[in-house]
Amino acid sequence: MIIALNNKSNLNKEEFLKYQEELATVNCNSTMILCASPLNIANYNLTNCYWGAQNVSTESVGAHTGEIAASQLKSYGVKYCIVGHSERRQDQKETNEDIAKKIKNLYAEGITPILCVGETKEERESGKLNAIIKEEILVATENLTSEEKDNLIVAYEPIWSIGTGLIPTNDEIEEVFKLINSLLPTTKVLYGGSANDKNIDELKKCSLIEGYLLGGLSLKPENLKVFIEKLEN
Ligand code: 13P
């Protein structure tokens, strides 16, 4: 199992240092990945998880003010990086083509991308779910070698589920996972969206889920411990 923690734009320096001390006490048989906000990456100091990032530039190192290049992430020990999170697709208007470039840049530096895909409530209700997921995956992976496709991690995060407490049924999750698996047969697929220590008992019945991308729960190490305990036992 993979447990990826997406801190989003939370935790100032002082808060992060305290958080990291708490996270250091989390025992986990799964592969845990911490994706802190960019400024906190320089303060990573954990041995129980891999170091991750939440975003990378479409460009290489050079004259791109405010951007963080994949080679810079690598130099800080980052091994995984989220790309195409729905918050960036919405707020920064990231396109599937941008995301494809980011994935290539990450692979050039040996960093594993975690590609987020998912639909809005309206897209689901109007029958566009499969088309949206398919497009997000096919465009983002168009120029990848088969080895790069094999190593990719995909996170299915229904947009209507992020931070809302609403989660799809296991049948709904399975339907999307089957679609993703049909497009990328050997890729690991995670679920993200309001997953927590209360609903993990139900979610873990879904045998296709190979891990979780956690937002809110990532900020609560004590609840995270309960989540992991329930997931792994
Ligand atoms: P929540 O777990 O807070 O719903 O966030 C999910 C998410 O967006 C992780 O990337």
Residues whose N, C-alpha, C, O or C-beta is under 5 A from the ligand:
A	BS01	13P	N6 S161 I162 G163 T164 G192 G193 S194 A195 L213 L214 G215 G216 L217
